[in-house]
Amino acid sequence: MISDIATANNDAGSKVAASGPEPLLVVRNLQKFFPVRRGIFARVRQWVKAVDDVSFTLRRGETLGLVGESGCGKTTVGRTVLRLTPATGGEVVFNEENILALPRNALHALRPKMQIIFQDPYGSLNPRMTVGSAIAEPFRIHGLAEAGAAKRKPSGHELRERVGKLLEQVGMPPDAQYRYPHEFSGGQRQRIGIARALALKPSFIVCDEPTSALDVSVRAQVINLLQDLQRSHGLSYLMISHDLGAVRHISKQVAVMYLGRIVEQAPTAELYDKPRHPYTRVLLSAIPLPDPTKRRNRVTAADDEIPSPINVPTGCAFHPRCPLYALLGKPERCRAELPELRPVELGSEHVVRCHYHEDIDKLS
Amino acid sequence: MPDVPILEIRDLRTYFHTEHGTAKAVDGVSFSLSRGRTLAVVGESGCGKTVTSLSILKLIPMPPGEIVSGQILLEGRDLVPLSPKEMQPVRGGQAAMIFQEPATSLNPVFTIGEQIGEAIRIHRKLPKSQERSEVIRLLTEVRMSEPERRIDQYPHELSGGMKQRAMIAMALSCNPKLIIADEPTTALDVTIQARILELLRQMREKHGTAVLLITHDLGVVAETADDVVVMYAGRVVEQGDVRSIFARPLHPYTVGLFKSLPRVDRSEERLQEIPGNVPSPTKFPNGCRFRTRCPWAVAKCAEDPPLVEIEPGHKSACWFAADLAAGKDVNFVHHATPGLAAQGSSAGGVV
């Protein structure tokens, strides 16, 4: 599930990507720009480059973590990949089809395979629908998704049975389907959201901050459930989160985004233990550790404020805040030239978008 | 050791009378906080930590809320019997509060300068001419960039981190003895969170302010607190200094919290999880309120365990705290999701 290094045109990288399970989802040079208009009839003056040139590969049965701070574009990546919002450019190849180019009916047929779990289990369930009808809604649109069976209208009895089984899979009693969302706690509602996402037997699920609204004890339950389901159903996850602990726990690979671009991607343990991009260092060292005996040396950004995505700085977008740029005496190259996403060494799965990543250990 | 604590809470009980019954949101909570110290109240939603903090400044809506009994001693004076008028100089003057959402606690139609200036006007006799320079001084103290420009800006023109700095400047404006910070960094990104926590720490060191920190984040606790109170379902279940609580938790709930935490500094195979959910405040079990989720629960747990000192300065409300002190481990064995085993074979495999 190495990032697609096609942008960096690195053959060694593609060879590494060829090992392991086959790719399920390949994203190439994905772009999503939002127009900024002033006034009602005004012309488009500027563009917010929410996602710019994002490429990665997700392999079957694996999890890719996508992390970054608010406004970095990670949620937009999730939505664009599912074509919930149209992309500005790029390709999203799922099951060998570019879903960004598919006509509506072909996309509709593919939808059951691609699902999403949202952050807010309160906002994503209709309060007027019983849990059962919320979970059964996908069946009413797509049929029962039985292998080989023709698409037909399922009977009430069949629906109740299927919904009951789905609820059991997520650790809820089958008769929960006759109750309403407000009768459940946050963790239970997240389980219901997961059951709904599983209804049509997807192979790929975008998990958009699935644990952020949950309490610590319940968060562990949901993370464990997602892992159990991944193993038993062979699911692939794109795990979008700012919770770097949860992402470390669940992901095989992690990509870090900053102002619409991936700045670093690596196998999980390597990214957390040997980060090479200055931004990744700043981000990781900012997380408070639950251990009062450890006083950590923080790598801090030169400026707290993230620039607006309307006016992305020239060259490397991180340079105005970059502690390494400051340390190296503000080299011209960081201001002038956008660094490419390159393997840290030949053939490595670890890619980084920094001109001076070899000097990273000068930051202490 | 300082003599008189800045804040001492004795057996506080704050109940809410609802149509579903009485919710005993805070039910017999006691702790004290000294000058220059940070006390963290930790717990999950519904444990009563926020109601505790709101009770101190009597910001609980009454009715339906009611401080049923207990004392809240701020520098030795009990706040519970005070009238709203008598509370006025206390709020913002002696004790100030910082909330989780700086966006909603600042008034959108006034500039930052007007809002901080108002706090100064109400609590301090300062000539109008000096007000502006005092606000700029405060904004500089909380490291707001370009304070001369920010003072005339409205909240929507500031980022989340800058808004929280403005809130802290407002809290500091009257040199309070106590700052109550309720999840002050939860709405912020981690890099900004680190800066704000650092700022709170510096303010405490510089002015000797006592900080009551309400949080659910054990990382934040480990980095900022001197002392810790762990709450569960309206009660204090464990209390002690931060190092002993993190080194050896003496309540199964605290053990469970630590074990269920995914860490950034190491990988583990599987997280242990506390089964079930926090009980609803109108339906707390009798006796130990954690017993419905506790792997060690036995019949005796239906009796209320008292909060007693197990090790010097380290208290626990568990009948088996001595076993934990002796090194016995609580195992939150994960029961694989029941429906999965049966379902796995039919739906398993790559589709």
Interface residues (C-beta under 8 A of the other chain):
Chain A: R60 G61 E69 S70 K113 K165 L167 E168 Q169 V170 G171 S185 G186 G187 Q188 K201 P202 S203 D215 V216 S217 V218 R219 A220 Q221 I223 N224 L225 Q227 D228 L229 S232 H233 G234 H242 D243 L244 G245 A246 R248 H249 T268 A269 Y272 V282 L283 L284 A286 I287 P288 L289 P290 D291 P292 T293 R298 T300 A301 D304 E305 I306
Chain B: E44 S45 S145 S159 G161 M162 D189 V190 T191 I192 Q193 A194 R195 L197 H216 D217 L218 G219 V220 V221 A222 E223 T224 A225 V242 R243 F246 A247 G256 L257 F258 K259 S260 L261 P262 R263 V264 D265 S267 E268 R270 L271 Q272 E273 I274 P275 N277 V278 H334 A336 T337 P338 G339 L340 A342 Q343 G344 A347 G348 G349 V350 V351
